[in-house]
C-alpha cells in the first residue's frame, strides 16, 4: 500500500517540478521567476523526503532540512537584491 502511495506522490511531485521549470523559463517577470524558483526548491525537498521514505533512511531527511534552510535564505537574499540592489547593507 505504501509503495503505491509513494509512486503516486513521486509522479505528482515530479509533474509539479516540471510545471515549475516551465514557469521559471517562461515567467513574464523577474518576481514570477523568483517565486517559481522558490517553489522549485520546495518540490525538490518533497522529492528528497519521498526518496528517504522509499529507501527508509534518515540521512535524506537531514539533507531536506539543509535544503529548506538554504532555499529560504537564498529566496530572501534574492528578493532583497531585487528590491534594493544589494544584499548586505
Buried (B, 14 or more C-beta within 10 A) or exposed (E): EEEEEBEEBBEEBBEBBEBBBEBBEEBEEEEEBBBBBBBBBBBBBBBBBBBBBBEEEEEBEEBBEEBBEEBEEBBEEBBBEEEEEEEEE
